[in-house]
Amino acid sequence: MNESLGLLEVKGLLGAITMADVMVKASNVHVVNIDRANGFGWFTVKIVGDVGAVQSAIQAGSSIAKEMNCFVGCKVIPRAVSYTHLRAH
């Protein structure tokens, strides 16, 4: 299976935890990590899964983050082979 990496950057820890929950419930993806960025109180939620699932999850998370006014940015990296070892088992 070709796994991809999805990144969703949001403002605040509450936004990050909420978006991780939304994305996991929206698609068959796994949360790899929630990283705190330096400055501004931004957090990056990293997810892995197949390309379609990651795109769907990022779309759902971005939509909710925009409604909550905590959206910063997002990116889907298809076939991110070097990140597949990050999956939590």
BAPA-690768 format. One record per atom (N, C-alpha, C, O, CB): x, y, z. Coordinates in steps of 0.02 Angstrom, whole numbers, padded with zeros to 5 digits, always signed. Glycine has a CB too. Layout:
XYZ;...
//
This chain:
+00042-00059+00000;+00000+00000+00000;+00044+00062+00000;+00093+00065+00038;-00048+00000+00061;+00028+00111-00041;+00064+00174-00042;+00035+00220+00010;-00023+00242+00005;+00061+00207-00112;+00074+00234+00061;+00050+00277+00114;+00070+00349+00100;+00120+00362+00067;+00077+00256+00182;+00029+00394+00124;+00044+00465+00117;+00044+00498+00186;+00019+00470+00235;-00006+00499+00070;+00072+00557+00188;+00077+00596+00249;+00034+00658+00242;+00037+00692+00191;+00151+00615+00265;-00006+00671+00292;-00047+00732+00293;-00026+00776+00350;-00015+00752+00406;-00121+00714+00298;-00021+00840+00337;-00002+00889+00388;-00057+00942+00392;-00077+00971+00341;+00067+00921+00372;-00080+00956+00452;-00129+01008+00463;-00104+01052+00519;-00095+01028+00576;-00200+00979+00480;-00093+01116+00505;-00067+01162+00555;-00124+01207+00579;-00160+01237+00539;-00008+01204+00526;-00130+01210+00645;-00184+01249+00676;-00158+01290+00734;-00102+01279+00758;-00240+01202+00700;-00199+01337+00756;-00182+01378+00814;-00207+01345+00877;-00266+01327+00881;-00211+01450+00807;-00164+01335+00925;-00184+01311+00991;-00188+01235+00998;-00202+01200+00950;-00248+01339+01008;-00175+01212+01058;-00178+01140+01073;-00249+01114+01068;-00259+01057+01046;-00150+01127+01143;-00298+01152+01089;-00368+01130+01083;-00386+01117+01010;-00417+01067+00995;-00415+01183+01113;-00365+01162+00966;-00377+01153+00895;-00343+01091+00868;-00372+01054+00828;-00355+01213+00856;-00282+01079+00890;-00244+01020+00866;-00276+00955+00888;-00283+00909+00848;-00172+01023+00892;-00297+00951+00950;-00328+00890+00976;-00396+00879+00942;-00414+00823+00924;-00336+00893+01053;-00433+00934+00934;-00499+00928+00901;-00491+00905+00829;-00528+00862+00806;-00536+00996+00903;-00442+00934+00792;-00432+00915+00722;-00407+00843+00715;-00427+00808+00668;-00383+00963+00689;-00365+00821+00762;-00343+00751+00761;-00403+00704+00769;-00409+00654+00734;-00291+00738+00817;-00448+00721+00814;-00508+00682+00825;-00553+00682+00763;-00578+00629+00742;-00547+00708+00885;-00563+00740+00734;-00605+00746+00674;-00576+00705+00617;-00613+00669+00583;-00611+00820+00652;-00511+00709+00606;-00480+00674+00550;-00482+00598+00558;-00494+00562+00510;-00408+00697+00541;-00471+00574+00618;-00473+00502+00630;-00543+00475+00621;-00553+00419+00596;-00447+00485+00702;-00593+00514+00640;-00662+00492+00633;-00687+00499+00561;-00733+00463+00541;-00707+00532+00679;-00656+00543+00522;-00679+00555+00453;-00653+00503+00404;-00687+00487+00355;-00656+00623+00431;-00594+00476+00417;-00562+00429+00370;-00520+00378+00407;-00508+00384+00467;-00519+00466+00318;-00498+00328+00370;-00456+00276+00398;-00383+00299+00398;-00343+00279+00356;-00463+00210+00359;-00366+00343+00446;-00298+00369+00453;-00275+00360+00525;-00315+00346+00570;-00295+00444+00432;-00210+00367+00534;-00181+00362+00601;-00143+00426+00617;-00107+00452+00574;-00134+00301+00606;-00152+00452+00677;-00114+00510+00699;-00045+00488+00718;-00036+00444+00760;-00150+00547+00758;+00005+00518+00687;+00075+00502+00701;+00099+00543+00760;+00131+00517+00807;+00120+00515+00640;+00084+00608+00758;+00110+00652+00810;+00074+00719+00806;+00045+00737+00755;+00186+00662+00802;+00076+00755+00861;+00055+00825+00863;+00116+00864+00887;+00137+00857+00945;-00008+00836+00910;+00144+00904+00842;+00205+00941+00858;+00189+01014+00870;+00146+01044+00836;+00256+00935+00801;+00223+01043+00918;+00216+01115+00932;+00268+01153+00891;+00327+01137+00894;+00224+01130+01008;+00245+01201+00854;+00290+01244+00815;+00319+01297+00860;+00289+01314+00912;+00253+01276+00754;+00376+01323+00842;+00407+01377+00881;+00369+01442+00869;+00363+01464+00812;+00481+01385+00863;+00345+01472+00921;+00311+01536+00917;+00239+01531+00895;+00218+01480+00867;+00348+01580+00870;+00201+01582+00907;+00132+01591+00885;+00082+01541+00914;+00022+01549+00903;+00129+01588+00811;+00102+01490+00951;+00056+01441+00979;+00025+01395+00927;-00030+01371+00936;+00002+01476+01016;+00061+01382+00872;+00037+01339+00819;+00057+01267+00832;+00110+01254+00862;+00063+01362+00751;+00015+01220+00810;+00029+01149+00816;+00018+01116+00748;-00026+01137+00710;-00016+01117+00870;+00058+01065+00733;+00050+01027+00671;+00028+00957+00688;+00061+00921+00726;+00117+01026+00631;-00028+00936+00660;-00054+00869+00668;-00030+00828+00608;-00045+00846+00551;-00132+00868+00675;+00006+00773+00620;+00032+00731+00567;-00008+00666+00565;-00016+00632+00616;+00108+00717+00576;-00033+00649+00506;-00072+00587+00498;-00043+00546+00440;-00012+00574+00394;-00147+00602+00486;-00053+00480+00442;-00034+00437+00387;-00092+00391+00369;-00136+00377+00410;+00029+00394+00406;-00091+00369+00306;-00142+00324+00281;-00136+00322+00205;-00089+00351+00177;-00213+00345+00303;-00183+00289+00172;-00180+00290+00099;-00198+00360+00074;-00229+00399+00110;-00226+00236+00068;-00180+00374+00012;-00185+00442-00015;-00257+00469-00010;-00266+00526+00012;-00162+00443-00087;-00306+00430-00031;-00375+00453-00029;-00400+00468+00041;-00434+00517+00053;-00419+00402-00061;-00382+00424+00088;-00403+00433+00157;-00371+00495+00188;-00404+00533+00223;-00386+00371+00199;-00307+00506+00173;-00273+00564+00201;-00302+00628+00171;-00313+00677+00207;-00197+00560+00186;-00314+00629+00106;-00344+00688+00075;-00413+00703+00105;-00429+00761+00118;-00350+00678-00001;-00453+00652+00114;-00519+00660+00144;-00515+00686+00215;-00552+00731+00235;-00557+00594+00142;-00469+00658+00254;-00461+00679+00324;-00436+00751+00329;-00461+00790+00370;-00412+00633+00360;-00388+00769+00287;-00362+00838+00287;-00417+00887+00267;-00423+00941+00295;-00302+00844+00239;-00458+00868+00218;-00513+00911+00197;-00563+00922+00254;-00585+00978+00266;-00548+00881+00135;-00580+00867+00289;-00626+00872+00345;-00597+00914+00402;-00631+00958+00429;-00644+00802+00371;-00534+00901+00418;-00501+00939+00472;-00494+01013+00455;-00505+01056+00497;-00433+00910+00486;-00476+01027+00392;-00469+01097+00371;-00535+01134+00375;-00538+01192+00396;-00442+01101+00299;-00589+01101+00354;-00655+01132+00356;-00675+01150+00427;-00699+01206+00439;-00706+01085+00326;-00666+01104+00473;-00684+01118+00544;-00638+01170+00574;-00660+01214+00611;-00681+01053+00585;-00573+01167+00557;-00525+01216+00583;-00543+01287+00560;-00536+01335+00597;-00454+01198+00561;-00566+01292+00497;-00586+01358+00472;-00648+01383+00508;-00653+01443+00522;-00599+01355+00397;-00695+01338+00523;-00754+01358+00561;-00735+01381+00631;-00766+01427+00658;-00804+01299+00566;-00685+01349+00661;-00662+01367+00729;-00613+01425+00729;-00590+01447+00781;-00631+01307+00762;-00597+01450+00669;-00549+01506+00661;-00480+01489+00689;-00448+01532+00719;-00576+01568+00695;-00458+01427+00679;-00391+01408+00702;-00349+01378+00646;-00295+01352+00660;-00397+01359+00759;-00372+01381+00584;-00336+01353+00527;-00275+01396+00510;-00280+01457+00506;-00382+01346+00466;-00218+01363+00499;-00157+01397+00477;-00138+01373+00407;-00127+01414+00362;-00099+01385+00527;-00134+01307+00397;-00115+01280+00331;-00119+01204+00332;-00125+01173+00384;-00046+01303+00311;-00115+01175+00271;-00117+01102+00266;-00078+01079+00204;-00067+01117+00158;-00189+01077+00263;-00058+01016+00205;-00021+00986+00149;-00030+00911+00151;-00029+00880+00204;+00054+01005+00152;-00038+00881+00092;-00039+00808+00085;+00021+00789+00042;+00030+00815-00013;-00107+00783+00053;+00062+00743+00067;+00120+00719+00030;+00106+00647+00011;+00112+00602+00053;+00186+00725+00073;+00088+00634-00053;+00073+00566-00074;+00136+00523-00077;+00191+00548-00090;+00039+00566-00142;+00127+00459-00064;+00181+00410-00068;+00242+00432-00028;+00298+00430-00053;+00201+00398-00141;+00232+00452+00033;+00286+00474+00076;+00319+00413+00108;+00309+00399+00167;+00261+00523+00131;+00358+00377+00069;+00387+00314+00090;+00427+00321+00154;+00424+00277+00197;+00430+00285+00035;+00465+00374+00160;+00509+00381+00218;+00471+00393+00283;+00500+00388+00337;+00557+00437+00207;+00406+00409+00279;+00366+00422+00339;+00325+00362+00362;+00295+00365+00415;+00321+00481+00327;+00323+00309+00323;+00280+00253+00341;+00304+00219+00405;+00264+00188+00440;+00277+00203+00284;+00368+00225+00421;+00392+00194+00483;+00367+00231+00545;+00375+00206+00601;+00469+00193+00483;+00337+00290+00537;+00313+00329+00593;+00246+00306+00620;+00224+00327+00674;+00308+00400+00573;+00212+00262+00582;+00145+00240+00602;+00147+00207+00670;+00189+00164+00684;+00117+00191+00549;+00102+00227+00713;+00097+00197+00779;+00061+00131+00774;+00007+00127+00743;+00060+00245+00828;+00089+00079+00803;+00058+00012+00801;+00025-00003+00866;-00003-00057+00874;+00110-00041+00784;
//
